[in-house]
Amino acid sequence: MKPDKKRIGGRIQAIRISLGYTLEEFGENLTPPASKSNVSRWEKGKNIPNKARLLSIAKLGGVSTEYLLLGEKKERDQEYYIEKLEVENLELKERIRQYEKVFEDVESLLNSRKNS
């Protein structure tokens, strides 16, 4: 089945508008970034973003790439991204704890040198 470029473009436009972005701002927030004209061409159904940009658009919109391509939104989409963010949050907290430990060790070392 061939993707319906116009419908995909409509879903991309809906995400952009819901975020309050201009064409340019939307493109700047993608990974990799896209030009204003690329975003416009997607929304008009002339082109489809590449896989990396589709994933980035889906992430921004809190939907799956399946939804972007096929229009089939599942309840699981939002839950998936919430779970993914929670995992990333836990990983970041662990990194912060590790950095705090390093800073404590450095501070302790500096204090011990001051006192010697």
N, CA, C and O atoms as a GROMACS GRO file, in nm:
protein
  464
    1MET      N    1   0.084  -0.119   0.000
    1MET     CA    2   0.000   0.000   0.000
    1MET      C    3   0.089   0.125   0.000
    1MET      O    4   0.182   0.136   0.080
    2LYS      N    5   0.059   0.215  -0.088
    2LYS     CA    6   0.136   0.339  -0.103
    2LYS      C    7   0.088   0.440   0.002
    2LYS      O    8  -0.032   0.456   0.023
    3PRO      N    9   0.183   0.509   0.068
    3PRO     CA   10   0.143   0.608   0.169
    3PRO      C   11   0.066   0.725   0.107
    3PRO      O   12   0.097   0.769  -0.003
    4ASP      N   13  -0.033   0.772   0.178
    4ASP     CA   14  -0.112   0.887   0.134
    4ASP      C   15  -0.042   1.014   0.182
    4ASP      O   16  -0.058   1.056   0.297
    5LYS      N   17   0.036   1.075   0.092
    5LYS     CA   18   0.119   1.191   0.128
    5LYS      C   19   0.037   1.307   0.183
    5LYS      O   20   0.081   1.376   0.275
    6LYS      N   21  -0.080   1.331   0.127
    6LYS     CA   22  -0.163   1.444   0.173
    6LYS      C   23  -0.211   1.423   0.316
    6LYS      O   24  -0.210   1.516   0.396
    7ARG      N   25  -0.253   1.301   0.347
    7ARG     CA   26  -0.298   1.273   0.484
    7ARG      C   27  -0.183   1.279   0.584
    7ARG      O   28  -0.198   1.329   0.695
    8ILE      N   29  -0.069   1.227   0.542
    8ILE     CA   30   0.050   1.235   0.628
    8ILE      C   31   0.082   1.382   0.652
    8ILE      O   32   0.111   1.422   0.765
    9GLY      N   33   0.078   1.462   0.547
    9GLY     CA   34   0.104   1.606   0.559
    9GLY      C   35   0.005   1.674   0.652
    9GLY      O   36   0.042   1.763   0.728
   10GLY      N   37  -0.120   1.632   0.645
   10GLY     CA   38  -0.221   1.689   0.734
   10GLY      C   39  -0.194   1.657   0.880
   10GLY      O   40  -0.213   1.741   0.968
   11ARG      N   41  -0.148   1.535   0.906
   11ARG     CA   42  -0.116   1.498   1.044
   11ARG      C   43   0.007   1.574   1.094
   11ARG      O   44   0.012   1.616   1.210
   12ILE      N   45   0.105   1.593   1.006
   12ILE     CA   46   0.225   1.670   1.042
   12ILE      C   47   0.185   1.815   1.072
   12ILE      O   48   0.230   1.874   1.170
   13GLN      N   49   0.101   1.870   0.987
   13GLN     CA   50   0.056   2.009   1.007
   13GLN      C   51  -0.021   2.022   1.139
   13GLN      O   52  -0.004   2.119   1.212
   14ALA      N   53  -0.105   1.924   1.169
   14ALA     CA   54  -0.182   1.928   1.294
   14ALA      C   55  -0.090   1.927   1.415
   14ALA      O   56  -0.114   1.997   1.513
   15ILE      N   57   0.017   1.848   1.408
   15ILE     CA   58   0.113   1.844   1.519
   15ILE      C   59   0.182   1.979   1.532
   15ILE      O   60   0.194   2.034   1.642
   16ARG      N   61   0.227   2.033   1.419
   16ARG     CA   62   0.297   2.163   1.422
   16ARG      C   63   0.208   2.272   1.481
   16ARG      O   64   0.252   2.349   1.566
   17ILE      N   65   0.084   2.277   1.436
   17ILE     CA   66  -0.009   2.380   1.483
   17ILE      C   67  -0.040   2.361   1.631
   17ILE      O   68  -0.048   2.458   1.707
   18SER      N   69  -0.057   2.235   1.673
   18SER     CA   70  -0.087   2.210   1.816
   18SER      C   71   0.028   2.254   1.905
   18SER      O   72   0.007   2.290   2.021
   19LEU      N   73   0.150   2.252   1.852
   19LEU     CA   74   0.267   2.297   1.928
   19LEU      C   75   0.286   2.449   1.920
   19LEU      O   76   0.366   2.506   1.994
   20GLY      N   77   0.213   2.513   1.830
   20GLY     CA   78   0.223   2.658   1.816
   20GLY      C   79   0.348   2.702   1.741
   20GLY      O   80   0.393   2.816   1.758
   21TYR      N   81   0.404   2.614   1.659
   21TYR     CA   82   0.526   2.647   1.585
   21TYR      C   83   0.495   2.700   1.446
   21TYR      O   84   0.397   2.661   1.383
   22THR      N   85   0.580   2.790   1.400
   22THR     CA   86   0.577   2.829   1.260
   22THR      C   87   0.644   2.715   1.182
   22THR      O   88   0.701   2.624   1.242
   23LEU      N   89   0.638   2.722   1.050
   23LEU     CA   90   0.706   2.621   0.968
   23LEU      C   91   0.855   2.615   1.003
   23LEU      O   92   0.914   2.508   1.017
   24GLU      N   93   0.913   2.733   1.015
   24GLU     CA   94   1.056   2.743   1.044
   24GLU      C   95   1.090   2.687   1.182
   24GLU      O   96   1.184   2.609   1.196
   25GLU      N   97   1.013   2.725   1.283
   25GLU     CA   98   1.039   2.677   1.420
   25GLU      C   99   1.025   2.525   1.428
   25GLU      O  100   1.104   2.457   1.493
   26PHE      N  101   0.923   2.473   1.360
   26PHE     CA  102   0.900   2.329   1.361
   26PHE      C  103   1.022   2.257   1.302
   26PHE      O  104   1.073   2.162   1.361
   27GLY      N  105   1.068   2.304   1.188
   27GLY     CA  106   1.185   2.244   1.124
   27GLY      C  107   1.310   2.251   1.211
   27GLY      O  108   1.390   2.157   1.212
   28GLU      N  109   1.327   2.360   1.283
   28GLU     CA  110   1.444   2.378   1.370
   28GLU      C  111   1.442   2.282   1.488
   28GLU      O  112   1.548   2.248   1.542
   29ASN      N  113   1.322   2.237   1.529
   29ASN     CA  114   1.310   2.148   1.644
   29ASN      C  115   1.317   2.000   1.607
   29ASN      O  116   1.301   1.914   1.693
   30LEU      N  117   1.341   1.971   1.480
   30LEU     CA  118   1.353   1.832   1.438
   30LEU      C  119   1.498   1.788   1.439
   30LEU      O  120   1.590   1.870   1.435
   31THR      N  121   1.516   1.658   1.444
   31THR     CA  122   1.650   1.600   1.438
   31THR      C  123   1.652   1.501   1.324
   31THR      O  124   1.583   1.399   1.331
   32PRO      N  125   1.727   1.526   1.219
   32PRO     CA  126   1.803   1.649   1.193
   32PRO      C  127   1.708   1.763   1.156
   32PRO      O  128   1.597   1.739   1.110
   33PRO      N  129   1.753   1.887   1.175
   33PRO     CA  130   1.668   2.002   1.142
   33PRO      C  131   1.627   2.001   0.995
   33PRO      O  132   1.695   1.945   0.909
   34ALA      N  133   1.514   2.064   0.968
   34ALA     CA  134   1.462   2.072   0.831
   34ALA      C  135   1.432   2.218   0.799
   34ALA      O  136   1.401   2.298   0.888
   35SER      N  137   1.442   2.251   0.672
   35SER     CA  138   1.413   2.388   0.630
   35SER      C  139   1.262   2.413   0.631
   35SER      O  140   1.181   2.321   0.631
   36LYS      N  141   1.229   2.540   0.631
   36LYS     CA  142   1.089   2.583   0.624
   36LYS      C  143   1.022   2.526   0.498
   36LYS      O  144   0.908   2.482   0.502
   37SER      N  145   1.096   2.527   0.388
   37SER     CA  146   1.038   2.478   0.262
   37SER      C  147   1.014   2.327   0.266
   37SER      O  148   0.916   2.278   0.209
   38ASN      N  149   1.102   2.252   0.333
   38ASN     CA  150   1.078   2.108   0.348
   38ASN      C  151   0.950   2.082   0.427
   38ASN      O  152   0.868   1.999   0.388
   39VAL      N  153   0.935   2.153   0.538
   39VAL     CA  154   0.815   2.134   0.622
   39VAL      C  155   0.691   2.168   0.540
   39VAL      O  156   0.592   2.096   0.545
   40SER      N  157   0.696   2.275   0.465
   40SER     CA  158   0.584   2.315   0.381
   40SER      C  159   0.551   2.206   0.277
   40SER      O  160   0.434   2.176   0.255
   41ARG      N  161   0.653   2.150   0.216
   41ARG     CA  162   0.632   2.045   0.116
   41ARG      C  163   0.569   1.920   0.180
   41ARG      O  164   0.484   1.855   0.119
   42TRP      N  165   0.610   1.888   0.302
   42TRP     CA  166   0.550   1.774   0.371
   42TRP      C  167   0.402   1.800   0.396
   42TRP      O  168   0.316   1.716   0.368
   43GLU      N  169   0.375   1.920   0.449
   43GLU     CA  170   0.237   1.953   0.485
   43GLU      C  171   0.145   1.957   0.362
   43GLU      O  172   0.026   1.928   0.372
   44LYS      N  173   0.200   1.993   0.248
   44LYS     CA  174   0.121   1.998   0.124
   44LYS      C  175   0.109   1.860   0.059
   44LYS      O  176   0.038   1.844  -0.040
   45GLY      N  177   0.178   1.762   0.116
   45GLY     CA  178   0.170   1.627   0.060
   45GLY      C  179   0.257   1.605  -0.062
   45GLY      O  180   0.234   1.512  -0.139
   46LYS      N  181   0.358   1.689  -0.079
   46LYS     CA  182   0.446   1.674  -0.194
   46LYS      C  183   0.559   1.575  -0.166
   46LYS      O  184   0.604   1.504  -0.256
   47ASN      N  185   0.604   1.571  -0.044
   47ASN     CA  186   0.711   1.480   0.000
   47ASN      C  187   0.674   1.419   0.134
   47ASN      O  188   0.581   1.464   0.202
   48ILE      N  189   0.748   1.316   0.171
   48ILE     CA  190   0.734   1.254   0.303
   48ILE      C  191   0.871   1.266   0.371
   48ILE      O  192   0.973   1.244   0.307
   49PRO      N  193   0.873   1.302   0.499
   49PRO     CA  194   1.002   1.311   0.569
   49PRO      C  195   1.074   1.176   0.570
   49PRO      O  196   1.011   1.071   0.559
   50ASN      N  197   1.206   1.180   0.582
   50ASN     CA  198   1.282   1.056   0.594
   50ASN      C  199   1.255   0.992   0.731
   50ASN      O  200   1.189   1.052   0.816
   51LYS      N  201   1.306   0.873   0.751
   51LYS     CA  202   1.276   0.797   0.874
   51LYS      C  203   1.318   0.871   1.001
   51LYS      O  204   1.243   0.873   1.099
   52ALA      N  205   1.436   0.933   0.999
   52ALA     CA  206   1.484   1.004   1.118
   52ALA      C  207   1.392   1.120   1.153
   52ALA      O  208   1.359   1.142   1.269
   53ARG      N  209   1.350   1.193   1.052
   53ARG     CA  210   1.262   1.308   1.076
   53ARG      C  211   1.121   1.262   1.115
   53ARG      O  212   1.055   1.326   1.197
   54LEU      N  213   1.074   1.152   1.056
   54LEU     CA  214   0.943   1.098   1.096
   54LEU      C  215   0.945   1.064   1.245
   54LEU      O  216   0.850   1.095   1.317
   55LEU      N  217   1.052   1.001   1.289
   55LEU     CA  218   1.064   0.966   1.430
   55LEU      C  219   1.068   1.091   1.516
   55LEU      O  220   1.005   1.095   1.622
   56SER      N  221   1.139   1.192   1.471
   56SER     CA  222   1.149   1.317   1.545
   56SER      C  223   1.013   1.388   1.553
   56SER      O  224   0.976   1.441   1.658
   57ILE      N  225   0.939   1.388   1.442
   57ILE     CA  226   0.805   1.449   1.439
   57ILE      C  227   0.712   1.373   1.532
   57ILE      O  228   0.635   1.434   1.608
   58ALA      N  229   0.719   1.241   1.528
   58ALA     CA  230   0.634   1.158   1.614
   58ALA      C  231   0.664   1.188   1.761
   58ALA      O  232   0.573   1.200   1.843
   59LYS      N  233   0.792   1.199   1.793
   59LYS     CA  234   0.832   1.228   1.932
   59LYS      C  235   0.778   1.364   1.975
   59LYS      O  236   0.724   1.377   2.085
   60LEU      N  237   0.793   1.465   1.890
   60LEU     CA  238   0.741   1.599   1.922
   60LEU      C  239   0.590   1.596   1.946
   60LEU      O  240   0.538   1.660   2.037
   61GLY      N  241   0.521   1.519   1.861
   61GLY     CA  242   0.376   1.514   1.869
   61GLY      C  243   0.320   1.414   1.968
   61GLY      O  244   0.199   1.410   1.991
   62GLY      N  245   0.408   1.334   2.029
   62GLY     CA  246   0.362   1.234   2.124
   62GLY      C  247   0.279   1.124   2.058
   62GLY      O  248   0.185   1.071   2.118
   63VAL      N  249   0.314   1.090   1.934
   63VAL     CA  250   0.244   0.985   1.860
   63VAL      C  251   0.347   0.886   1.806
   63VAL      O  252   0.467   0.907   1.820
   64SER      N  253   0.300   0.780   1.745
   64SER     CA  254   0.389   0.683   1.684
   64SER      C  255   0.412   0.719   1.538
   64SER      O  256   0.336   0.795   1.478
   65THR      N  257   0.518   0.664   1.481
   65THR     CA  258   0.540   0.683   1.338
   65THR      C  259   0.430   0.612   1.260
   65THR      O  260   0.394   0.654   1.150
   66GLU      N  261   0.378   0.505   1.317
   66GLU     CA  262   0.266   0.434   1.254
   66GLU      C  263   0.147   0.529   1.238
   66GLU      O  264   0.080   0.529   1.134
   67TYR      N  265   0.121   0.608   1.340
   67TYR     CA  266   0.011   0.704   1.331
   67TYR      C  267   0.040   0.806   1.220
   67TYR      O  268  -0.048   0.837   1.140
   68LEU      N  269   0.162   0.857   1.216
   68LEU     CA  270   0.195   0.956   1.113
   68LEU      C  271   0.173   0.900   0.974
   68LEU      O  272   0.119   0.967   0.887
   69LEU      N  273   0.216   0.777   0.952
   69LEU     CA  274   0.209   0.717   0.820
   69LEU      C  275   0.071   0.664   0.784
   69LEU      O  276   0.028   0.675   0.669
   70LEU      N  277   0.002   0.605   0.882
   70LEU     CA  278  -0.123   0.536   0.852
   70LEU      C  279  -0.247   0.599   0.914
   70LEU      O  280  -0.359   0.568   0.875
   71GLY      N  281  -0.226   0.688   1.010
   71GLY     CA  282  -0.340   0.753   1.074
   71GLY      C  283  -0.407   0.669   1.180
   71GLY      O  284  -0.513   0.704   1.231
   72GLU      N  285  -0.345   0.558   1.214
   72GLU     CA  286  -0.402   0.469   1.315
   72GLU      C  287  -0.342   0.503   1.450
   72GLU      O  288  -0.228   0.468   1.481
   73LYS      N  289  -0.420   0.572   1.529
   73LYS     CA  290  -0.372   0.613   1.660
   73LYS      C  291  -0.419   0.511   1.763
   73LYS      O  292  -0.536   0.474   1.769
   74LYS      N  293  -0.326   0.467   1.842
   74LYS     CA  294  -0.356   0.370   1.946
   74LYS      C  295  -0.338   0.436   2.081
   74LYS      O  296  -0.255   0.526   2.096
   75GLU      N  297  -0.415   0.392   2.177
   75GLU     CA  298  -0.402   0.447   2.313
   75GLU      C  299  -0.260   0.429   2.364
   75GLU      O  300  -0.211   0.510   2.442
   76ARG      N  301  -0.196   0.326   2.320
   76ARG     CA  302  -0.063   0.292   2.366
   76ARG      C  303   0.041   0.398   2.326
   76ARG      O  304   0.144   0.410   2.392
   77ASP      N  305   0.016   0.474   2.220
   77ASP     CA  306   0.113   0.572   2.172
   77ASP      C  307   0.157   0.668   2.283
   77ASP      O  308   0.276   0.682   2.309
   78GLN      N  309   0.060   0.733   2.347
   78GLN     CA  310   0.092   0.829   2.452
   78GLN      C  311   0.161   0.759   2.568
   78GLN      O  312   0.258   0.812   2.623
   79GLU      N  313   0.112   0.641   2.607
   79GLU     CA  314   0.171   0.567   2.718
   79GLU      C  315   0.316   0.530   2.688
   79GLU      O  316   0.402   0.538   2.775
   80TYR      N  317   0.342   0.491   2.563
   80TYR     CA  318   0.478   0.452   2.523
   80TYR      C  319   0.574   0.568   2.546
   80TYR      O  320   0.681   0.549   2.602
   81TYR      N  321   0.537   0.687   2.502
   81TYR     CA  322   0.628   0.801   2.516
   81TYR      C  323   0.641   0.845   2.661
   81TYR      O  324   0.747   0.891   2.702
   82ILE      N  325   0.535   0.831   2.738
   82ILE     CA  326   0.543   0.864   2.881
   82ILE      C  327   0.639   0.766   2.949
   82ILE      O  328   0.724   0.808   3.027
   83GLU      N  329   0.626   0.637   2.919
   83GLU     CA  330   0.716   0.537   2.978
   83GLU      C  331   0.860   0.563   2.934
   83GLU      O  332   0.952   0.552   3.015
   84LYS      N  333   0.879   0.596   2.809
   84LYS     CA  334   1.013   0.624   2.757
   84LYS      C  335   1.074   0.744   2.830
   84LYS      O  336   1.191   0.741   2.866
   85LEU      N  337   0.995   0.848   2.851
   85LEU     CA  338   1.044   0.965   2.923
   85LEU      C  339   1.076   0.932   3.069
   85LEU      O  340   1.173   0.984   3.125
   86GLU      N  341   0.995   0.847   3.130
   86GLU     CA  342   1.021   0.808   3.268
   86GLU      C  343   1.153   0.731   3.280
   86GLU      O  344   1.229   0.752   3.374
   87VAL      N  345   1.180   0.643   3.185
   87VAL     CA  346   1.305   0.568   3.184
   87VAL      C  347   1.422   0.665   3.165
   87VAL      O  348   1.522   0.656   3.236
   88GLU      N  349   1.409   0.757   3.069
   88GLU     CA  350   1.515   0.855   3.047
   88GLU      C  351   1.537   0.941   3.171
   88GLU      O  352   1.650   0.976   3.204
   89ASN      N  353   1.428   0.976   3.239
   89ASN     CA  354   1.436   1.055   3.361
   89ASN      C  355   1.515   0.980   3.469
   89ASN      O  356   1.600   1.039   3.536
   90LEU      N  357   1.486   0.851   3.485
   90LEU     CA  358   1.559   0.771   3.584
   90LEU      C  359   1.708   0.761   3.549
   90LEU      O  360   1.794   0.768   3.637
   91GLU      N  361   1.736   0.746   3.420
   91GLU     CA  362   1.876   0.740   3.377
   91GLU      C  363   1.948   0.871   3.406
   91GLU      O  364   2.062   0.871   3.451
   92LEU      N  365   1.880   0.982   3.380
   92LEU     CA  366   1.940   1.113   3.408
   92LEU      C  367   1.963   1.133   3.557
   92LEU      O  368   2.066   1.187   3.598
   93LYS      N  369   1.867   1.090   3.638
   93LYS     CA  370   1.883   1.102   3.784
   93LYS      C  371   2.004   1.023   3.831
   93LYS      O  372   2.079   1.069   3.918
   94GLU      N  373   2.023   0.905   3.775
   94GLU     CA  374   2.139   0.822   3.812
   94GLU      C  375   2.269   0.891   3.771
   94GLU      O  376   2.365   0.889   3.848
   95ARG      N  377   2.273   0.950   3.654
   95ARG     CA  378   2.393   1.024   3.610
   95ARG      C  379   2.421   1.141   3.704
   95ARG      O  380   2.536   1.166   3.740
   96ILE      N  381   2.316   1.212   3.743
   96ILE     CA  382   2.332   1.325   3.835
   96ILE      C  383   2.392   1.276   3.966
   96ILE      O  384   2.482   1.339   4.021
   97ARG      N  385   2.341   1.163   4.017
   97ARG     CA  386   2.396   1.107   4.142
   97ARG      C  387   2.544   1.075   4.126
   97ARG      O  388   2.624   1.101   4.217
   98GLN      N  389   2.581   1.020   4.012
   98GLN     CA  390   2.722   0.987   3.987
   98GLN      C  391   2.807   1.114   3.985
   98GLN      O  392   2.916   1.117   4.043
   99TYR      N  393   2.759   1.218   3.918
   99TYR     CA  394   2.834   1.344   3.914
   99TYR      C  395   2.842   1.407   4.052
   99TYR      O  396   2.946   1.463   4.088
  100GLU      N  397   2.736   1.399   4.129
  100GLU     CA  398   2.739   1.454   4.264
  100GLU      C  399   2.845   1.383   4.349
  100GLU      O  400   2.915   1.446   4.428
  101LYS      N  401   2.856   1.252   4.332
  101LYS     CA  402   2.956   1.175   4.405
  101LYS      C  403   3.096   1.220   4.366
  101LYS      O  404   3.183   1.236   4.451
  102VAL      N  405   3.118   1.241   4.236
  102VAL     CA  406   3.249   1.288   4.189
  102VAL      C  407   3.279   1.426   4.249
  102VAL      O  408   3.390   1.450   4.297
  103PHE      N  409   3.182   1.515   4.247
  103PHE     CA  410   3.202   1.649   4.304
  103PHE      C  411   3.231   1.641   4.454
  103PHE      O  412   3.315   1.715   4.504
  104GLU      N  413   3.162   1.553   4.525
  104GLU     CA  414   3.188   1.536   4.668
  104GLU      C  415   3.331   1.488   4.691
  104GLU      O  416   3.400   1.536   4.781
  105ASP      N  417   3.374   1.393   4.608
  105ASP     CA  418   3.510   1.341   4.621
  105ASP      C  419   3.614   1.450   4.594
  105ASP      O  420   3.714   1.460   4.664
  106VAL      N  421   3.590   1.531   4.491
  106VAL     CA  422   3.682   1.640   4.458
  106VAL      C  423   3.684   1.742   4.571
  106VAL      O  424   3.790   1.789   4.611
  107GLU      N  425   3.567   1.776   4.622
  107GLU     CA  426   3.558   1.872   4.733
  107GLU      C  427   3.631   1.819   4.856
  107GLU      O  428   3.702   1.894   4.923
  108SER      N  429   3.614   1.692   4.886
  108SER     CA  430   3.682   1.631   4.999
  108SER      C  431   3.833   1.634   4.981
  108SER      O  432   3.907   1.664   5.074
  109LEU      N  433   3.877   1.605   4.861
  109LEU     CA  434   4.020   1.608   4.831
  109LEU      C  435   4.076   1.750   4.847
  109LEU      O  436   4.182   1.768   4.906
  110LEU      N  437   4.004   1.849   4.795
  110LEU     CA  438   4.048   1.988   4.808
  110LEU      C  439   4.054   2.031   4.955
  110LEU      O  440   4.149   2.097   4.996
  111ASN      N  441   3.953   1.993   5.032
  111ASN     CA  442   3.951   2.028   5.174
  111ASN      C  443   4.067   1.962   5.249
  111ASN      O  444   4.128   2.024   5.336
  112SER      N  445   4.097   1.838   5.214
  112SER     CA  446   4.206   1.770   5.282
  112SER      C  447   4.341   1.835   5.249
  112SER      O  448   4.431   1.839   5.334
  113ARG      N  449   4.354   1.886   5.128
  113ARG     CA  450   4.478   1.955   5.090
  113ARG      C  451   4.490   2.091   5.158
  113ARG      O  452   4.600   2.136   5.192
  114LYS      N  453   4.374   2.156   5.176
  114LYS     CA  454   4.377   2.287   5.246
  114LYS      C  455   4.421   2.269   5.390
  114LYS      O  456   4.494   2.352   5.444
  115ASN      N  457   4.376   2.161   5.452
  115ASN     CA  458   4.405   2.138   5.592
  115ASN      C  459   4.545   2.080   5.617
  115ASN      O  460   4.588   2.068   5.732
  116SER      N  461   4.616   2.043   5.509
  116SER     CA  462   4.750   1.987   5.531
  116SER      C  463   4.859   2.090   5.526
  116SER      O  464   4.977   2.057   5.542
   0.00000   0.00000   0.00000
